[in-house]
Amino acid sequence: MSRKGFQMSHIHVCLVSDQPIPNLTTVFQFKPDRVILLVTAEKLAEAKRLEEIFHNHKILVESQNIAAYDLNNVILACEGIIKQSVSCQVSLNITGGTKIGTLGAFQVFYSTGKPIYYVNTKDNEIMQISPEEKLVKIGASISIKDYLSAYGFKVTDNAKDDSYIYKRKAITEHLKKMVIDDERMIGDINFKIPKIDENTKYPFTLTFGSGSYIEKLLDMLHEANMAQKISPTSICISNEETAKYLKGFWFEEYVYMIAKSLSPDEIMLNVEGDWDVKGAHTPQNEFDILISKKNRLFYISCKTANPNRIIDNTEESITKDYLYELLALGDRALGLFGKKMLASARPIANKYVKKRADMMKITIIDGKNILTLKENLNQWLNS
């Protein structure tokens, strides 16, 4: 092959840290022929997750151990990579790693004139800082599944076909109007539907007080074959899907439809999965709504229960538990630039709860603010 037609193999070196998304970003952006992960003993689990993702994308990858706080060790490792790759293009992602690891890798790659990159997630750009400075707009897209997998969460299920959501959109819109005009009607529905688990007996009958909203809702459920209307104020529910929908899934579907209309990079509903932690019991979690935009992950937890209900004979409302659940799950799976939101169909009365949410960097949309949900979500996703 002539020199003109020869294409050098590209080796891309990454420093493994607690924040894996910058590593995914440059690898998916530049599509190197091989990835070398510089990993310390403390970050073996993080490296293994990255390796698995790259293998799934048919990208050659290997890990090379470095000492977290031994500058000479890091320098020797990087010099060895460059010496073994004289016929290859070699580049470095400097975004992760310990300060010693970053300093050692930077020194070697800078002194040899190799490309060095830093991922600026906030501004959706990759900064090349050597051998010349320039900005590269991020064009690569990280899927929600890969994003979560990089943090140790394996998706096992989600709502893959959302056509059923749009088929009952009119009913969902009607329920939204009900909760806006009088939240007690939604509270009555939540209260009368029994706890839904493997012991729930079907069919069962629900009877409500008279009123135009309730009577129209029952008519709509009957016409959609979701329930059988027995009287103007009574229905028979024969399946778990309808029970869950009326118990609160309708609100998740409403928020999902609004969020999807904003054309994010990706959106997923009812995301279930397992954490890859060692032990006899594998922790499981479920995310109501996950949205990806410019390689940032946004998590929305949706609630229709009474947010002002006091728990455990204290002065704390149930919303406190919602916030701590959101904080723990969000911080574990979203990374530095992910964002969290609590969407409550019913208004949150306690102003201290909202102050606490603000301190936790959790956005709240509640009560009549649902009327401007599209505008609020759009601002949240793009701020």
N, C-alpha and C positions, 0 to 999 in steps of 0.2 A: 504494500500500500504506500502511495506517495505521502510525503510529509504534509502536502496540502489537504489530503483526505483523512489524515490521522486525527482522531479525537482523543484527548487525554481523559483518562478515568478520573472521576471526581470523588475524593474522600473528604467527608465532612466530620469534624470532631466537635463533640458536645460535652459540656461539664454537667453532670447529673446533680440535681438539687431537689428541694421540696416542691419546686415549681416546674412541672414538666412541659407546660404548654409552649414556652419559647423554643424548646428543643423540637417539639412536633412541628412548630411553625417553620423553622428554617429547613428542616428535612423535607417537608411537604412542598415548600416554596421552591427550593433549589433542585430537588430530585437527584441527590447524589447517587453514585454507583455503590458506595459503601459508607456506612456510618460507624464511627468509633466513639464509644461512650467512655469518658474518663470518670470512674466511679470510686468513691471512697468506701471503706468498710461499713460506714453508717448508712449508705444509700443504696445498698444492694437490692432491696425490694423495689425501690423506685426505678432502678436500672432494668430490673426484670420486667416490669410493666411496659417500659418503653420498648424493650426488645420484642416483646410479644406483639405490640402494635405494629412495629416495623416489619416483623415476619409476616403478619397478616396482610400487609401491603406489598409483599414480595420485595422488600428492601433488605439488602445484606447488612448485617449489623454484628458488631462484636463489642464486648466490654473489656476495658483495660483498667486494672486497679491502680490507684494512686493513693498516696498518704495525704490525709486531709490537711496536715499542718507542717509538712516537710517540703519546703520550697525547692530544694535540690532534687528531691524525688520527682516532683512534678515536671521540673525542667528536663530532667533526663528522659522521662516518659515521652514528652512532646518532641524532643530532639530525635528520639528513636523512631517515632511515627514519621517524621519528615524524612529521615535518612532512608527508611524502608520504602518511601513513596516518591523517589526521585523522578520517576516518569509520570507522576500523577499530579493533578491539581489538588491541593490540600487547603481546606479552609477551616475556620474555627468559629463556633458560636460561644461568645464570652458571657452570655446572660446569666448562667447558673454557677453553682459551685461555691466553695469557701473562698474567702478573700485570698488566702495563700494559693489555692488552686488557680484562681482567676489570674493572680499576679504572675505566677510561673508560666502558665499557658500563654498569656499575653506577651510576656517578654520574649519567648521563643518564636512565636508566630510573627510578632512585629519586627524582630531583628532579621528575620529571613524574608520579609516582604510578602508574607502570605495574607490572604484576605481574612479579616476579622469582622464579625458581625455582632450586633447587639439588637435584641428584639424590644421595640418600644410598643408594647401592647396597647397602652393608653391612646396613642395616636395612630394605631394600626399601620405601623411602618417598621421596616428593618433598617437599622443604621449600619452602613459599612464605615468603619473607623480606621481601616488600614487596608492596602497601602495608600489609598486616597479616600477622602471622605465623600460619601454620597448617601442619599436616602432611596430606599426601595419600598414602594407601596406593597403591603401584604396582599397577595392574590390567592394564596392557599386557603383552603377551607378545612377546618377540623370538625369532623362529625361529632355529634353529642355522645355517641357510644364510645368513640376514641377518647374524647375529653374525659368522660367519667372513668374509663378504663385506666387512664394515666394516673388517676387518683385512687385507684384500687377498687372501683365499683363496677361490677359486671352486670350489664343489663340482661335480664332474663325474659322480660315481657313488656309490652307497651301496646297502646291502641294503634295498630298498624293501618287500619281502614277507618277513616273518619266519616264515611258517607252517612252512617246512621245518625251522626250528630246533626247533620244538615237536614235530614229528613224530619227531625222533630224540632227544628229551629223555632218554629212558630210557638210551640209549647214552651220552649225555654224562654223565649221573649215574653210570653205571658207570665211565667213565674217571676221573671225580673220585674215586671210591672207590679206584681203582687207585693214583692218584698219592698219595693220603693214606696208604694202607697200605704201599706200597713204591714210591717214586719211580723206582726203577731200571727198573720195567716200562715206564713212560712214556718213560724215556731209551732203552730198547731199541727201542721203536716209532719214536721220532724218528731214531735212528741208522740203522735199516734202511730207512726210506723215503728214496729218492734225492732229490737236490735237484730242486725242482719249478720248471721253466721251460719255454720253448718247445721245448727239445731233449729233454724227458722222453718216453720211449717207453712206450706202453701197449699191451697189459696187462703187468703185472709181478707176480711172486709174492713174498710175504713168508712166511717161516717163523720161528716162535718156539719157545722152550722150553715144555715142558708146564706146566700149572698151571690151577687152576679159574678164575682171573680172565681169563686170556688165552683159554681155551677158550670161556668164556661170551661174551666180547667178539666172537670170531669168529662164534659162533652168531647173535648179535644183528645183526651187520653183514650176514650172509647172509640172515637173515629180513627185513631192511629193504631188500633188493636193493641194498645199497651195495657189496657185494663178494661174490665166489663162494668158498664154502668148499671147499677141496680135500682137507684132512685135518683132524683135530682141532686141529692147530697151524699150519695153512697156509691162506692166502687168496690169491685173485687179484684185483688191483685194476685196473679197466679205465678209470678216468676221473680227471680232475684234481680234481674236487670231493671225492671220497672221500679221495684222497691228501692234499689240503690239510687236510681235516677231522682226519684222524689225526695229521698233522704238527703240529697246534697250534690250528687253528680251533675245535676242540671246546671249548677253554678260553675263548676269546673268547665263544662262544655261551653257555657256562655263566654267565660274569660278566654278559653281556647280559641273560639271563633273570632273574637275581637283581636286577639294577638296575631292570629294567622293572617287576618286581613291587612296587617301592617307589613307583610312580606319579609319576615326574618329569613336568615340563611337556612334555618331549620327549626322545627318545633315538634315536640313530642308530648303526648298526654298519658297520664297514668303509667309512669315509668317504674317498673319493679326490678329489683336486682339484689345481688349479694356483695358483701365486702370481702376482699381476699385476705382476711386476717387468719392467723394460725389459731387453732383450738378446736375443741369438740363441737362447739356451736358456731355456725356461720351467721353473723349478723345480717339481717335483711332490712331493706327500707323501700319506701315508695315515694316518688316525686310526683306531685299533681301535674304541674306543667313545667317543662324545660324549654328554654328558647336560646338559640345560638345566633349571635350577630357579631360579625367581625372577630371571630374566635374568642368571644367572651360568652360566658354562660350565665343565663338569667333564670332564677328559680321563683315560681309563684306557688304559694300554698293557699288553697281556696277553702273557706269555711262558711257554712250556713248556720251553725249552731249559735246559740245566744252567747256573744262574746263577753257579756257582762255578768255571767253566772259566777257566783263566788264558790271557791273550792276549799274543801278541807277545813271548814269553820275559820277561815282566815279572812283578811280583807283583800286578798288577791283574787282577781278574776281569772277565768280559764284562759284568757288571752295571754297571760304571763307564760303559761305552758306552751302555747302556740309559738310565742316569740323565741323561747329557749330551744324548742325543737327545731325551729327554722334556723336559728343561729348555729346550732351544733351541726346539723346536716349540711347547711350551706357552706360553712367554713371548711368542712371536711371534703366537699366535692367540687367547689367552685373556683378555688384558687384566689389569688390576690385581687383579680379584676372582675370576679363574678359579682352578681348583685342579687339581693333577696327582697321579696315582696310578700306581704300578707294581704290577701284580698278577702274581705269579710262582707258577705251580702247584707249583714245587719250592722247598724252603727255601733262603734266602740265608744262608750260614754266616758270612760276613765281617762282623763287627760294625762295622768302620770304614766299610763301604759304607752301612750303615744310618745311621750318624752323618752321613755326607756327604749322604744323601738328606734327612735332617732339616734340615741347613743349607740345602739347596736348596728346602725347603718341598715336598718330594715325599713323599707318603704311600706306605708299602710294606705290602702284604698278601701274605704268602707262606706256603708249606708248609701246616701244619695250621691256620693261621689262616683258611684257606679254609672251614673248617667253620663259622665264625661270620661269613662274608662278608656276609650280609644285615644283621646288626647293625652291622658295621663300616662298610658302605656308607651305611647310614641315618644313622649319626652323622656321617660325612664330609660327606654332602650337606646336613645341617642345622646343622652347627656354624658 
